[in-house]
Amino acid sequence: MRIFRRTITIILMLLAMIPAMAQRKQIGEAKTILLRGKDFTKAEKLMTDLLKDSANQENTRIYDIWLQAVEKQYAQLNEKMYMKQKVDTAQLFTLTKRLFTIAERLDSLDMKPDKKGKVNPEYRKDNSQRMANYRPNLFFGGAYYIRKQDYKQAYDLFETYIDCTRQPLFMAEDLMNSDARLGEAAYWTGYCGYRMNDPVLTLRYHELARRDTARLENTLIYAAEAWKQLNDDERYLDVITEGFKLNPKSNYFFPRLLDSYALAGNYQQANMVVDQALKADSLNELFLYAKSTVLLNMGAYAECINVSDRLIKLNHEAADAYYNAGTACMNLALEMDSRKNKKQIKKMYQRALPYMEAYRRMAPQQTQKWAPALYRIYFNLNMGKQFDEMDKLLKK
């Protein structure tokens, strides 16, 4: 019985040694491959196969050899590119990304305290320096995929580039303060998120993207579209307000900021926005038209006519300026007491007439706007033939 027990014990010990022997064999084979200088993908596979066993997943030696195997593949591909041989450029960036995934995982294992609670990193210093040399390729890879319009891949590489700032592996580098390209990388993540129509990704590195002052206007545009998509009206308004202050002439921020106030019926604030825009460019036709429209909505009809006339003087084909001026004249007439100001009322309709007829000529398709207006003008000026025409047109 005692012999039987001893035999069982020996068998169990041998069985327990089999995985360790297999592990040593695969690690030894991988090392030999690396020394031999070819078939590096096989060396990588040997290590990834070992990591499928949960018992091996915290073995730093396996990760170290895996990292070396991928580095060798990278160097081999890089050499072919240097020799101007035909290679898959995308593969270089795929390998770069994999290097960082492995190195960061290895570093987290390397920094685990031992049984006595002490941390004695074996790989960090060397790996930090090595990975710092590869890091620019994450940026270049992102740019490569943007040119290919593969925004998902581009985002992933730029995000990995940025993520290095929080990785303990690069703590000594102080990348958040020393890397001048961080803002640009963050900008491109916002651009990719915008192109993928993903507001969350667009905004993820928005604050960091503000460092790239040369592209700040676009950064704010992407952020505004993201907040709008997320139905956050307050933040949307904050961003377009900031964008307008940055560039009052912007064809993006100005009309959206104006619309935000106008839709809320806040014409006083809308008027202030237009005045700021006109300070930047007093001859801008869009700004002058916006000013005349705001004044019309505010009931400042005399000012509206003056601004509309300024716009018409700049551009005789500014159809909406004629409409605004004509409408303002009619509204002034309506404000007058019909019993005391008959002559003045008639004069205002006479003044409105050429504006509205000009609008009709320039915008014949806008019947719903000029027909009712001309109906009133012709009626008040006793222009029977023209009135009958409008009457028939409106009855249709």
C-alpha positions in Angstrom: 0.0 0.0 0.0 2.8 2.3 0.9 4.6 1.6 -2.4 1.3 2.3 -4.2 0.9 5.7 -2.5 4.5 6.6 -3.3 3.9 5.7 -7.0 0.8 7.9 -7.1 2.7 10.8 -5.5 5.5 10.5 -8.1 3.0 10.4 -11.0 1.3 13.5 -9.7 4.6 15.3 -9.3 5.5 14.4 -12.9 2.2 15.5 -14.2 2.6 18.9 -12.4 6.0 19.3 -14.0 4.7 18.8 -17.6 3.2 22.3 -18.0 6.4 23.9 -16.6 8.6 21.8 -18.9 6.4 22.7 -21.9 6.6 26.4 -21.0 10.4 26.2 -20.7 10.5 24.4 -24.1 8.4 27.1 -25.8 10.3 30.0 -24.2 13.6 28.3 -25.2 12.4 27.8 -28.8 11.3 31.4 -29.0 14.7 32.6 -27.8 16.4 30.5 -30.4 14.2 32.0 -33.1 15.1 35.5 -32.0 18.8 34.7 -32.0 18.5 33.0 -35.4 17.1 36.2 -36.9 14.0 34.9 -38.8 10.5 33.6 -38.4 9.7 36.1 -35.7 6.0 35.6 -36.1 6.4 32.1 -34.9 8.2 33.3 -31.8 5.3 35.6 -31.1 2.8 32.8 -31.6 4.6 30.6 -29.1 4.3 33.3 -26.5 0.6 34.1 -27.2 -0.2 30.4 -27.1 1.4 30.3 -23.6 -0.7 33.2 -22.5 -3.9 31.4 -23.3 -3.2 29.4 -20.1 -4.3 31.6 -17.2 -1.4 30.1 -15.2 1.0 32.0 -17.5 -0.7 35.3 -17.7 1.5 37.0 -15.1 4.8 35.6 -16.3 6.9 38.7 -17.2 9.4 36.6 -19.1 6.7 35.6 -21.6 5.7 39.2 -22.1 9.3 40.2 -22.5 10.0 37.7 -25.2 6.7 38.5 -26.9 7.7 42.2 -27.0 11.1 41.3 -28.5 9.4 39.1 -31.1 7.2 42.0 -32.2 10.1 44.4 -32.1 12.1 42.1 -34.4 9.1 42.1 -36.8 9.0 45.9 -36.7 12.7 46.2 -37.4 12.5 43.7 -40.3 9.6 45.6 -41.9 11.3 49.0 -41.3 14.4 47.8 -43.0 12.4 46.7 -46.0 10.9 50.2 -46.2 14.3 51.8 -45.9 15.5 49.6 -48.8 12.4 50.8 -50.7 11.0 47.3 -51.0 7.3 46.9 -51.4 5.7 46.5 -48.0 2.3 46.9 -46.3 2.7 50.3 -44.6 -0.3 49.7 -42.4 1.4 46.6 -40.9 4.1 48.9 -39.5 1.5 50.9 -37.5 -0.3 47.7 -36.4 3.0 46.4 -35.0 3.7 49.8 -33.3 0.3 49.6 -31.6 1.0 46.0 -30.5 4.3 47.0 -29.0 2.6 49.5 -26.7 -0.1 47.1 -25.7 2.5 44.5 -24.7 5.0 46.9 -23.1 2.3 48.5 -20.9 1.0 45.1 -19.8 4.5 44.0 -19.0 5.1 47.1 -17.0 2.0 46.6 -14.9 3.2 43.1 -14.0 6.8 44.3 -13.5 5.6 46.9 -11.0 3.7 44.5 -8.7 5.1 44.3 -5.2 6.8 41.1 -4.1 5.8 39.1 -1.0 7.6 41.6 1.2 5.7 44.5 -0.4 8.7 45.8 -2.3 8.7 46.9 -6.0 11.8 46.0 -7.9 11.1 46.7 -11.6 13.3 44.8 -14.0 12.1 46.1 -17.3 10.7 49.6 -16.9 13.8 51.7 -17.5 14.9 49.9 -20.6 11.4 49.6 -22.0 10.5 53.2 -21.4 13.4 54.3 -23.5 12.7 51.9 -26.2 9.0 52.7 -26.4 9.7 56.4 -26.5 11.5 55.8 -29.8 8.5 54.0 -31.3 5.9 56.5 -30.0 6.1 59.0 -32.9 4.9 56.3 -35.2 1.6 56.2 -33.3 1.1 59.8 -34.4 2.3 59.2 -38.0 0.1 56.1 -38.1 -2.9 58.2 -37.1 -2.1 60.7 -39.9 -1.7 57.8 -42.4 -5.2 56.4 -41.6 -6.8 59.9 -41.8 -5.5 60.2 -45.3 -7.0 56.8 -46.0 -10.3 58.0 -44.4 -10.1 55.1 -41.9 -11.1 57.3 -38.9 -11.6 54.4 -36.5 -8.0 53.2 -36.9 -6.7 56.7 -36.9 -8.6 57.5 -33.6 -7.2 54.3 -32.0 -3.6 55.3 -32.8 -3.9 58.9 -31.7 -5.6 57.8 -28.5 -2.8 55.3 -27.8 -0.3 58.2 -28.4 -2.2 60.4 -25.9 -2.7 57.5 -23.4 1.0 57.3 -22.9 0.8 60.4 -20.8 -1.0 58.5 -18.0 0.9 55.2 -18.3 3.4 54.7 -15.4 5.8 53.3 -18.0 6.4 56.9 -19.2 6.3 58.6 -15.9 9.9 59.8 -16.1 9.1 61.5 -19.5 6.4 63.8 -18.0 4.8 63.7 -21.4 1.8 65.8 -20.4 4.1 68.8 -20.0 7.0 67.9 -22.4 5.2 66.7 -25.5 4.4 69.7 -27.8 2.3 67.4 -30.1 -0.3 66.3 -27.6 -2.7 69.1 -28.5 -2.5 68.3 -32.2 -3.0 64.5 -31.5 -6.1 65.4 -29.4 -7.3 67.7 -32.2 -7.2 64.8 -34.6 -9.2 62.6 -32.2 -11.9 65.2 -32.2 -11.8 65.4 -36.0 -12.1 61.6 -36.3 -14.9 61.4 -33.8 -16.7 64.1 -35.8 -16.2 62.3 -39.0 -17.5 59.1 -37.4 -20.5 61.0 -36.1 -19.7 60.0 -32.6 -20.1 62.9 -30.2 -18.6 61.1 -27.2 -15.4 60.3 -29.0 -15.4 63.9 -30.4 -15.4 65.3 -26.9 -13.2 62.8 -25.1 -10.0 64.8 -25.5 -11.5 68.2 -26.2 -9.8 70.0 -23.4 -6.4 68.7 -24.4 -7.2 69.7 -28.1 -7.5 73.3 -27.0 -3.7 73.4 -26.7 -3.5 73.3 -30.5 -4.4 77.0 -30.9 -3.8 76.9 -34.6 -6.8 74.6 -35.0 -8.9 75.9 -32.1 -11.7 77.2 -34.3 -12.2 73.8 -35.9 -12.0 72.1 -32.4 -14.8 74.3 -31.2 -16.9 73.5 -34.3 -16.6 69.8 -33.7 -17.4 70.3 -30.0 -20.5 72.4 -30.9 -21.8 69.8 -33.2 -21.2 67.1 -30.6 -23.0 69.0 -27.8 -25.9 69.7 -30.2 -26.1 66.0 -31.1 -26.2 65.2 -27.3 -29.0 67.8 -26.9 -27.0 69.8 -24.4 -28.2 73.3 -25.3 -26.3 75.1 -22.6 -22.9 73.7 -23.6 -23.7 74.2 -27.2 -24.4 77.9 -26.6 -21.2 78.2 -24.6 -19.1 76.8 -27.3 -20.6 78.8 -30.2 -20.3 81.9 -28.1 -16.6 81.2 -27.5 -16.1 80.5 -31.2 -17.8 83.7 -32.1 -15.5 85.7 -29.8 -12.5 83.9 -31.3 -13.7 84.7 -34.8 -16.6 87.1 -35.2 -16.4 86.7 -39.0 -16.9 82.9 -38.9 -19.6 81.6 -41.2 -20.2 78.8 -38.7 -20.4 80.5 -35.3 -22.1 83.8 -36.2 -25.3 82.5 -37.8 -25.8 79.7 -35.2 -25.3 82.1 -32.3 -27.7 84.6 -33.8 -30.3 81.8 -34.5 -30.0 80.6 -30.9 -30.9 84.0 -29.5 -33.5 84.8 -32.2 -35.3 81.4 -31.7 -35.5 82.2 -28.0 -37.0 85.6 -28.8 -33.9 87.3 -27.3 -33.5 90.0 -29.9 -31.6 92.4 -27.7 -28.9 89.8 -27.3 -29.1 88.9 -31.0 -28.6 92.6 -31.8 -25.5 92.8 -29.6 -24.1 89.8 -31.5 -24.7 91.5 -34.8 -23.1 94.7 -33.6 -19.9 92.8 -32.6 -19.8 91.2 -36.0 -20.2 94.5 -37.7 -17.3 95.9 -35.7 -15.2 93.2 -37.2 -16.5 93.8 -40.7 -18.9 96.8 -41.3 -19.4 96.0 -45.0 -20.2 92.3 -44.6 -23.5 91.7 -46.4 -24.5 88.8 -44.2 -24.0 90.9 -41.1 -26.0 93.8 -42.5 -28.9 91.6 -43.5 -28.9 90.0 -40.0 -28.9 93.5 -38.5 -31.9 94.6 -40.6 -33.8 91.4 -39.7 -33.1 91.8 -36.0 -34.2 95.4 -36.1 -37.3 94.4 -37.9 -38.1 91.8 -35.3 -37.4 94.3 -32.5 -39.8 96.8 -34.0 -37.0 99.3 -34.8 -38.5 100.0 -38.2 -36.8 103.3 -39.1 -33.3 101.8 -38.3 -34.2 98.7 -40.2 -34.9 100.7 -43.3 -31.6 102.6 -42.9 -29.6 99.4 -42.6 -31.4 97.7 -45.5 -30.6 100.8 -47.7 -26.9 100.4 -46.7 -27.0 96.8 -47.8 -28.9 97.6 -51.1 -26.3 100.2 -51.8 -23.6 97.5 -51.5 -25.5 94.9 -53.4 -28.4 95.9 -55.7 -29.4 92.2 -55.9 -29.8 91.7 -52.1 -33.5 90.6 -52.4 -34.2 90.1 -48.7 -33.0 93.6 -47.9 -35.8 95.0 -50.1 -38.3 92.8 -48.4 -37.1 93.9 -44.9 -37.2 97.6 -45.9 -40.7 97.2 -47.5 -42.1 95.4 -44.5 -40.6 98.0 -42.1 -42.3 100.8 -44.1 -45.7 98.9 -43.9 -45.3 98.3 -40.2 -44.6 102.0 -39.6 -47.8 102.8 -41.5 -49.7 100.4 -39.3 -48.4 102.0 -36.2 -49.9 105.4 -37.2 -53.4 106.6 -36.2 -55.4 106.3 -39.4 -57.6 109.2 -38.5 -54.8 111.7 -37.9 -52.0 110.6 -40.2 -53.6 109.7 -43.5 -51.0 111.6 -45.6 -48.1 110.0 -43.6 -49.6 106.6 -43.9 -50.0 107.0 -47.7 -46.4 108.2 -47.9 -45.2 105.0 -46.0 -47.1 102.8 -48.4 -45.7 104.7 -51.3 -42.2 104.2 -49.8 -42.9 100.5 -49.3 -44.0 100.0 -52.9 -40.7 100.0 -54.8 -39.0 97.8 -52.2 -41.7 95.1 -52.4 -42.0 95.2 -56.2 -38.3 94.9 -56.4 -38.4 91.9 -54.1 -41.1 90.3 -56.3 -38.9 90.7 -59.4 -35.9 89.2 -57.6 -37.7 86.4 -55.8 -40.8 85.5 -57.9 -41.1 82.1 -56.2 -41.6 83.7 -52.8 -45.3 84.4 -53.5 -46.4 83.8 -49.9 -44.2 86.7 -48.8 -44.7 89.4 -51.4 -48.3 88.8 -52.5 -50.0 89.6 -49.2 -47.7 92.6 -48.8 -48.4 94.0 -52.3 -52.1 93.3 -51.7 -52.1 95.7 -48.7 -49.9 98.3 -50.5 -52.1 98.4 -53.6 -55.2 98.5 -51.5 -54.0 101.5 -49.5 -52.7 103.3 -52.6 -55.9 102.7 -54.5 -54.2 100.9 -57.3 -57.2 99.0 -58.6 -55.6 97.0 -61.5 -52.7 95.8 -59.5 -54.9 95.1 -56.5 -57.1 92.9 -58.6 -54.1 91.0 -59.8 -53.0 90.3 -56.2 -56.6 89.5 -55.2 -56.8 86.8 -57.9 -53.3 85.5 -57.0 -54.2 85.1 -53.3 -57.5 83.4 -54.1 -55.7 80.7 -56.0 
